[in-house]
């Protein structure tokens, strides 16, 4: 799904997991999305093409898939500005679908931090066509998860890495 030709040499790749629906390298039905940090823009960037198998209507990406990508790209924006544990959870996600997002078409997803607090943050993101036309956008509130929420993470941590 990632168009490597669209990746700037100045961007830093973020780690991915083993089975996450959005970024999981081994998830057989997952999106296999790669995330990059653009330090200059202070954004997470995802160049991608969404295959037909993730359509809602013919030739149009399913809105739930777009929401999943926006949820992930906005949450990952916090990885650029936090130390320690990078895992936060979404408490609220508002998505606005501005126009149909085509399948099999080069796209870019962007996420950034709007405001950071001690245990929560406001984040935002969008999905756009190559010409910058926004097809979907979101605002979200992410929070530090309650203790015990990520209890299975320690076992899975060994699979969290930047893919070569």
ZINOR-V240909 format. One record per pair of residues at least 4 apart in sequence whose ideal C-beta (glycine too) atoms are under 7 Angstrom apart, sorted by the first residue. I is the first residue (numbers start at 1). GAP is how many residues later the second one is. D is the distance in Angstrom with one decimal. If there is no record, write none. Layout:
BEGIN
[[I,GAP,D] [I,GAP,D]]
END
This chain:
BEGIN
[[1,30,6.0] [1,31,5.5] [1,32,5.9] [1,47,4.7] [1,48,6.0] [1,49,6.7] [2,31,6.9] [2,32,4.3] [2,45,6.1] [2,46,5.7] [3,44,4.7] [3,45,6.7] [3,46,6.0] [3,103,5.9] [6,41,3.5] [6,100,7.0] [7,4,6.0] [7,29,6.2] [7,40,6.2] [10,30,6.8] [11,25,3.8] [11,26,6.2] [11,27,5.3] [11,34,6.2] [12,24,6.5] [12,25,4.5] [13,21,6.5] [13,23,5.7] [13,149,4.8] [14,21,4.2] [14,22,6.7] [14,23,6.2] [14,62,6.0] [14,65,6.1] [15,145,5.0] [15,146,5.2] [15,147,5.1] [16,7,4.1] [16,8,7.0] [16,9,5.7] [16,18,6.7] [16,147,5.8] [17,6,5.8] [17,7,5.3] [17,139,6.9] [17,142,6.1] [17,143,5.6] [18,6,5.7] [18,7,6.2] [18,8,5.0] [18,138,6.7] [18,141,3.8] [19,5,4.4] [19,7,6.1] [19,8,5.0] [20,4,4.0] [20,7,6.7] [20,10,6.8] [21,6,6.2] [21,9,5.1] [21,10,6.7] [21,47,6.4] [22,8,6.8] [22,9,5.2] [22,11,5.3] [22,46,5.5] [22,47,6.3] [22,50,4.3] [23,10,5.3] [23,12,6.8] [23,49,6.6] [24,6,4.5] [25,7,6.7] [25,138,6.0] [33,13,5.8] [33,15,6.1] [33,36,6.6] [34,12,7.0] [35,9,5.4] [35,11,5.7] [35,38,6.8] [35,41,5.3] [36,8,6.9] [36,9,4.9] [37,7,6.0] [37,43,5.3] [38,5,5.0] [38,7,5.0] [42,38,6.7] [42,70,6.1] [43,34,6.8] [43,67,5.1] [43,68,6.4] [43,69,4.6] [44,29,5.3] [44,32,4.8] [44,33,4.9] [44,36,6.8] [44,66,7.0] [44,67,4.4] [45,63,6.5] [45,65,5.8] [46,27,5.7] [46,62,6.7] [46,63,4.0] [47,61,5.5] [48,59,5.5] [48,61,6.6] [49,55,6.2] [49,56,6.5] [49,57,5.7] [49,58,6.7] [50,4,5.3] [50,11,4.9] [50,15,6.7] [50,53,5.4] [50,57,6.7] [51,52,6.4] [51,53,6.7] [52,51,4.9] [52,52,6.1] [54,7,5.9] [54,8,5.8] [54,11,4.6] [54,49,6.9] [55,4,6.7] [55,5,6.0] [55,6,6.3] [55,7,6.1] [55,48,5.2] [56,4,5.6] [56,5,6.9] [56,6,3.8] [56,7,6.2] [59,43,6.0] [59,44,5.7] [60,40,4.5] [60,41,6.6] [60,42,6.6] [60,43,6.7] [61,4,5.5] [61,5,5.6] [61,40,4.3] [61,42,5.5] [63,4,6.2] [63,34,5.9] [64,4,6.4] [65,4,6.6] [66,4,6.3] [66,35,5.8] [66,61,6.0] [66,70,4.8] [67,4,6.1] [67,26,6.8] [67,28,5.0] [68,4,6.5] [69,4,6.1] [69,40,5.3] [69,58,6.6] [70,4,6.1] [70,25,6.1] [70,39,6.9] [70,55,4.9] [70,57,6.7] [70,66,6.5] [70,68,4.3] [71,4,6.3] [71,19,5.6] [71,22,5.6] [71,69,7.0] [72,4,6.1] [73,36,4.7] [73,37,6.8] [73,38,3.6] [73,52,4.9] [74,37,4.2] [74,49,4.0] [74,50,6.4] [74,51,4.3] [74,64,6.4] [74,66,5.0] [75,13,5.9] [75,15,6.2] [75,48,6.8] [75,67,5.5] [76,35,6.1] [77,34,4.1] [77,35,5.1] [77,36,5.0] [77,46,5.3] [78,4,5.2] [78,8,6.8] [78,10,5.5] [78,35,6.2] [78,43,5.8] [78,45,6.8] [78,64,6.4] [79,7,4.4] [81,32,5.5] [81,35,6.2] [82,4,6.2] [87,58,6.7] [87,63,5.9] [88,54,4.3] [88,55,6.3] [88,56,5.8] [88,57,6.9] [89,53,6.5] [89,54,6.1] [89,56,4.6] [89,60,6.7] [90,50,5.6] [90,52,5.5] [91,50,4.7] [91,51,6.6] [91,52,4.8] [92,48,6.1] [92,49,4.3] [93,45,6.0] [93,47,4.6] [94,44,6.1] [94,45,5.2] [95,41,6.1] [95,43,4.6] [96,40,6.9] [96,41,5.3] [97,39,5.1] [98,36,5.4] [98,37,5.9] [98,38,6.3] [98,39,6.6] [99,36,5.2] [100,35,7.0] [101,6,6.9] [101,26,6.1] [101,34,4.0] [101,35,6.1] [106,24,5.0] [107,20,5.8] [107,21,6.8] [107,22,6.4] [108,20,5.4] [109,16,6.6] [109,18,4.9] [110,15,5.8] [110,16,5.6] [111,12,6.4] [111,14,3.9] [112,11,6.9] [112,12,6.0] [113,8,5.8] [113,10,5.5] [114,8,4.2] [114,9,6.1] [114,10,5.3] [115,6,6.6] [115,7,4.5] [116,5,4.7] [117,4,6.2] [119,24,6.2] [119,25,4.8] [120,21,6.2] [120,22,6.7] [120,23,4.6] [121,21,5.3] [122,17,6.9] [122,19,6.0] [123,17,5.1] [123,19,5.9] [124,14,6.6] [124,15,5.1] [125,12,6.9] [125,13,5.3] [126,8,5.1] [126,10,6.7] [126,11,4.1] [127,8,5.3] [127,9,4.6] [128,4,5.6] [128,5,6.0] [128,6,5.0] [128,7,6.5] [129,4,4.4] [129,6,6.5] [145,4,3.7] [145,5,5.9] [152,4,6.1] [153,4,6.1] [156,4,6.9]]
END
